[in-house]
Amino acid sequence: MHQVALITGCSSGIGYETALMLARNGYHTFATMRDAKKSNPLELVIKKEKLSLSILELDVSDDASIEKAINHIQSEAKRIDVLINNAGYGLIGFFEDLTLDEIRKQFETNFFGALNVTKKIIPIMRLQKSGTIINISSGAGQIGFPSISAYASTKFAIEGFSESLMYELFPFGIKVIIIEPGVIKTDFFSNCIVSKHSMEKSSPYFQSLDRIQKNMDLMQEHATSPIDVAKLILEVLSYKEPNQRYILGNDVAMILEAKKNLSDIEFKKMMMQNII
Ligand SMILES: NC(=O)c1ccc[n+]([C@@H]2O[C@H](COP(=O)([O-])OP(=O)(O)OC[C@H]3O[C@@H](n4cnc5c(N)ncnc54)[C@H](OP(=O)(O)O)[C@@H]3O)[C@@H](O)[C@H]2O)c1
């Protein structure tokens, strides 16, 4: 019997590549995206390779849309073995320049969106007595950076949620895994929303943000391919007893290792000298 997978945010990047990776490796995959008009590139590959991959509309910030997609999968495939909470975007701006409305929207997608999909999937997996939930966090789920306080907060929240959920669902045979990618070569950076006030020259952070964004552009030159994230996900899904976290990318691995081994003061110095 084919394993059934549901992935959010498959119009591009990590979601797109993971949908293809799972479908090419025997998973009956439901690639979801909030705007079906963006499905063309995926549809072309599906046709060409005759993949067992269906595209469904699902906006993680819209309750009815989540419900509709899950009902569809339930009636077609009768089960859901894998959920990958991938949909997300970055909100850029120093905290003082962010409005609470911008921050709330960031949480609606990156955090509450993932929670809402997970909440509807758990009863299905619990009755099956099996399943795997993979939450796409980030290196920013363990380390804060200037200009992404809201984004990092959503990913820290995803980490705390996932770690707690792992214990809650273990008795029901459901695994919860966190993936922490470093900088990945996707549309993520061009899709980031820059907060309105950050773009005003009168912002006290205008120059700092400009400098940080130039550093981010440099980091993207050595970014990891989203195909590597998809490969990692496929591999992790084959583990009987997976770890709680998987880190991907030399950049993030190096920084996380330093955070583990240095004192807080040493780590802060290292970050300010080399990264920020
Ligand atoms: N790229 C990186 O360097 C990096 C590093 C660490 C973690 N991540 C995480 O990886 C995940 C995927 O990002 P990516 O790099 O693949 O970037 P991406 O190419 O921009 O993909 C993001 C996906 O999320 C979707 N999305 C946004 N809001 C949504 C909503 N309300 N409902 C459903 N889908 C929604 C986007 O759809 P639309 O096309 O409709 O906008 C798109 O399909 C994100 O959670 C991100 O935080 C990325």
The ligand as a Tripos MOL2 file, in Angstrom:
@<TRIPOS>MOLECULE
LIG
   48    52     1     0     0
SMALL
NO_CHARGES

@<TRIPOS>ATOM
      1 N1         14.7480   29.3390    1.7890 N.am      1 LIG1
      2 C1         15.3480   29.3730    2.9550 C.2       1 LIG1
      3 O1         16.5000   29.8700    3.0700 O.2       1 LIG1
      4 C2         14.6890   28.7620    4.1670 C.ar      1 LIG1
      5 C3         15.4930   28.5390    5.2930 C.ar      1 LIG1
      6 C4         14.9140   27.9780    6.4240 C.ar      1 LIG1
      7 C5         13.5740   27.6710    6.4500 C.ar      1 LIG1
      8 N2         12.8090   27.9040    5.3480 N.ar      1 LIG1
      9 C6         11.3710   27.5710    5.4290 C.3       1 LIG1
     10 O2         11.0460   26.6910    4.3740 O.3       1 LIG1
     11 C7          9.6550   26.8030    4.0770 C.3       1 LIG1
     12 C8          9.4900   26.8950    2.5580 C.3       1 LIG1
     13 O3         10.1280   28.0500    2.0820 O.3       1 LIG1
     14 P1         10.8940   28.1010    0.6810 P.3       1 LIG1
     15 O4         12.3140   28.3840    0.9600 O.co2     1 LIG1
     16 O5         10.5400   26.9340   -0.1460 O.co2     1 LIG1
     17 O6         10.2860   29.4730    0.0860 O.3       1 LIG1
     18 P2          9.2220   29.7410   -1.0970 P.3       1 LIG1
     19 O7          9.7680   29.2420   -2.3670 O.co2     1 LIG1
     20 O8          8.8890   31.1830   -0.9710 O.co2     1 LIG1
     21 O9          7.9680   28.8410   -0.7130 O.3       1 LIG1
     22 C9          7.0630   29.1810    0.2880 C.3       1 LIG1
     23 C10         5.7610   28.4880    0.0130 C.3       1 LIG1
     24 O10         4.8280   28.7900    1.0760 O.3       1 LIG1
     25 C11         3.6170   29.1720    0.4610 C.3       1 LIG1
     26 N3          2.7390   29.9450    1.3200 N.ar      1 LIG1
     27 C12         2.9130   31.1700    1.8670 C.ar      1 LIG1
     28 N4          1.8240   31.5240    2.5700 N.ar      1 LIG1
     29 C13         0.9330   30.5090    2.4510 C.ar      1 LIG1
     30 C14        -0.3760   30.2650    2.9270 C.ar      1 LIG1
     31 N5         -1.0400   31.1620    3.6860 N.pl3     1 LIG1
     32 N6         -0.9820   29.0810    2.6300 N.ar      1 LIG1
     33 C15        -0.3540   28.1720    1.8720 C.ar      1 LIG1
     34 N7          0.8700   28.3480    1.3530 N.ar      1 LIG1
     35 C16         1.4940   29.5040    1.6530 C.ar      1 LIG1
     36 C17         4.0280   29.9210   -0.7850 C.3       1 LIG1
     37 O11         2.9220   30.0690   -1.6630 O.3       1 LIG1
     38 P3          2.7360   31.3250   -2.6610 P.3       1 LIG1
     39 O12         3.5440   30.9620   -3.8820 O.co2     1 LIG1
     40 O13         1.2880   31.3720   -2.9200 O.co2     1 LIG1
     41 O14         3.2680   32.5260   -1.9490 O.co2     1 LIG1
     42 C18         5.1000   28.9670   -1.2920 C.3       1 LIG1
     43 O15         4.5190   27.8620   -1.9300 O.3       1 LIG1
     44 C19         9.1490   28.0310    4.8370 C.3       1 LIG1
     45 O16         8.4640   27.6010    5.9940 O.3       1 LIG1
     46 C20        10.4330   28.7480    5.2460 C.3       1 LIG1
     47 O17        10.2700   29.4800    6.4270 O.3       1 LIG1
     48 C21        13.3370   28.4510    4.2050 C.ar      1 LIG1
@<TRIPOS>BOND
     1     1     2 1
     2     2     3 2
     3     2     4 1
     4     4     5 ar
     5     4    48 ar
     6     5     6 ar
     7     6     7 ar
     8     7     8 ar
     9     8     9 1
    10     8    48 ar
    11     9    10 1
    12     9    46 1
    13    10    11 1
    14    11    12 1
    15    11    44 1
    16    12    13 1
    17    13    14 1
    18    14    15 2
    19    14    16 1
    20    14    17 1
    21    17    18 1
    22    18    19 2
    23    18    20 1
    24    18    21 1
    25    21    22 1
    26    22    23 1
    27    23    24 1
    28    23    42 1
    29    24    25 1
    30    25    26 1
    31    25    36 1
    32    26    27 ar
    33    26    35 ar
    34    27    28 ar
    35    28    29 ar
    36    29    30 ar
    37    29    35 ar
    38    30    31 1
    39    30    32 ar
    40    32    33 ar
    41    33    34 ar
    42    34    35 ar
    43    36    37 1
    44    36    42 1
    45    37    38 1
    46    38    39 2
    47    38    40 1
    48    38    41 1
    49    42    43 1
    50    44    45 1
    51    44    46 1
    52    46    47 1
@<TRIPOS>SUBSTRUCTURE
     1 LIG1         1 GROUP 0 **** ****
